[in-house]
Structure formats: structure tokens, C-alpha cells
């Protein structure tokens, strides 16, 4: 804690970290957490506060978000280290260090996390610090996510109050502040919310004003020296909710949020759109005479173009309101297994071959245009759809739970970048034992335009 001279009033650290208007149990909880985390109240003289400067030491910062984002050297990825079907079982620090060594070997230097209310985020930061101490050449940074919910989200209450915070939000932000202060040489960005504004996140989405309030709160802390001045602040959300979709998202609060963030972190998922908006997908009439591989590659080229369209739509909206700042891709990816809409008998979009094409295409395009892409995701995580082991949410990783690199990374295995590295005691090998012919037996040809239209008509009827 620290004290600023204000007549004879005391301004403690937890008060300075509290946004205006926050009261109640959450305020008391956060104040207690921060008081424990940041030390006792500074000494007082004569009943008055003694003028002082912040005790936070940010001198270890050598690389900034402004330098990292947009530089292909700092390859980015979304990361979760969960191996089990429940997040009640947290990955251990040794497991996290194993993962970090694997990701560094892949060229990854920037991770995205999603929340701080589990131990994983804090343990990850500790693991990275230990690796840096063991090897001065080890380099890994973090975009630290703070999860945000609407009031009454994940409850039995019949109504979600979209313009109000869930009680846990203020704790989540306070914890993100605490971790950033503790690990300033690692945390380069705080992302307020994950897909927290997009309306299809029915359970928990919030109005932009909620995100804006927290972004401005973090900006205030940065301005007064409680966060590093080089820390960048954003929110990570679907392209539509950043103004790239329908006009229902266009409002003054969104515009103010775009003005407030240091960069826009937008999501695009052509894979999901193969079912929900399949106009770009499938085999065109004039393509029906092509080989199956050619049909697949043409469909995947249109998938890349859709992602580019989403990106450009956000940039165009941002510029239409008179703002010009960096736009990066906070999430995109392609699952490799699915028994849902996207799999066999549906969009026929899911297999390792298509996922590998999309991974390399999006990386090549983003690298050439100095756009950071937090590819989703590093490793398969089975907790995401625990009741459906073949559900696509469990299979977005570039490496599966058997420590097998999927097709997208076969070239890295061949190059020996994983030599000597293990995950849970298993060396990194290739899926399908590296047999491309065997892999191609599981590759699905997209449906024709006529088949897509017939399927859509059936669903309407």
C-alpha cells in the first residue's frame, strides 16, 4: 500500500483500486484481498497521510505490448493447460513448465489466458518466471484475461441484467491487477472479458458499458502508476460485437469502448460459420469436376477470405467513427474432431487436414500483414464439453492429450523442434504415426451448394 497526501484523509491502496460506485460485499472482499496482497498501511505522521510514491517496481519490464503485437517473432496462442474433464483438477507447475517449453520450441512467445479465478493463471505466471530464472534466453509473455459476466449469469434467476456486473467481476479485475503488479515483466496486456458482449453468448453477455467501465478503471490505475505505463488494455470479443456485424451492436458505448482500448482484439471463426452461415462453404457448381483435394482447398481458401472479411469489417467500422488503432485477432481456430453440425453428415468441415490448412493460411496472412493472431488453441482440453468427448470444443488443440502433434505441426516434428521435450512423460510424436495416406482416409469433402441449401430448407421445415 501507499499513501498520498490529501489533507488529513487517508487514501489506501485498496481505495485507489476501487472504481467509483462499487459498494457492498464485493468491495469489502476486494479490499481485503488487496490489503493482504499489497502490505500494510503506510505510516502516518500527526494523524495525516504522508506523501509518497508507488512502491510497485516495474523496472524489470524490457519488452512492451506495443513492441510485441504485430511482430511475427512473437507468435501468439490461446492457452489452457487442463488435462482432465474438470477444472477442479488444476495443472501443476511442472506440467505448466512442460507446456511452456513445448510452446517456446514452436516459436510461441505470447499466450492468452481467460480468467484468474482458478489457480492456473497465477501458477502459469510463476512457472514462466521460474523458467526465465533457469534460462535467461527463455521468453514468454501473457495477455491476462479477466472473465466478465452479466448480473444473474449462471444462476437460476430468470433474467440476465445486461448492464450490470455479476458480483464476481470486481474480484476478477482486482485479481488481474494484483497479478500484473506481481509479474509486470510477463503480463503485457489485460483483456477485460471474453466474448462478453456478443449476443449469442446468451448466458452471460453484457452491454459495452460494463466492459467500458472496467477498461477505464484499469486506465486510471495505469495513469496513477498502479499499473505499468506500458501495459495495454483491451477486451477480446467476436468481430460482430466490435462493430463488424449487424447494426444492433452499433451504439455510443461501443464507440467509447473502441476509443478507450489500446487495441481491438477480435474473434473470427469460419469453422463455426460452415454451419451457421455457410454461403462461403461447400463445393460450387463449377467445381464439381475437380478432385476432392482441389474442392477442399478451394473451400479452405474461402474460409481464409471470410476471416479476412471479418477483420476488415471491424477495421472499417472503427475508422468510420474516426478511430485508427491496431486491430489483432484474439481468437480463431479450427477443430479436428466433431460429432456435431460441423462434422460428418453436417458441414463436413472437421478433420486434421482442413485444420492444418487453416492454421498455415491464417499464420501466413497475418505474418505478412503484421497482425497478431492468438490461435485457438495450443492443447486439447477435455473439460470444455466433458459430457460429449467427441464434441468440437474438446479438439481445437494443435497437440492432443496423447502428446501427439496434429497435422498442422507435423513439419515441426520432422524438423526436430520437439526433440527431448515431453508432455506428461510422453515425447511429442505425430498423429496417425505420420501416415498422410491414413490421415486422408478421414478427410471429408464439403457438401455441394445444392446439398447445403437442401439441408437448410429441411431445418426450416
Buried (B, 14 or more C-beta within 10 A) or exposed (E): BBBBEEEEEBBBBBEBBBBEEBEEEBBEBBBEBBBEBBEEBBEEEEEBBBEEEBEBEBEEBEBBBBEBBBBBEBBBBBBBBBBBBEBEEBBBBEBBBBBBBBBBBBBBBBBBBBBBEBBBBBBBBBBBBBBBEEEEEBBBBBBBBBBBBBBBBEEEEEEBBBEBBBBBBBBBBBBBBBBBBBBBBBBBBBBBBBBBBBBEBEEBBBBBBBBBBBBBBBBBBBEEBBBBEBBBBBBBBBBBBBBBBEEEBEBEBBBBBBBBBBBBBBBBBBBBBBBEEBEBBBBBEEBEEBEEEEBBBBBBEBBBBBBBBBBEBBBEBBEEBEEEBBBBBBBBBBBBBBBBBBBEEBBBBBBBBBBBBBBBBBBEBBBEEEBBBBBBBBBBBBBBBBEEEEBBBBBBBBBBBEBBBBBBBBEBBEEEBBEEBEBEEEEBEBBBEBEEEEBBEBBBBBBBBEEBBEBEEEEEE
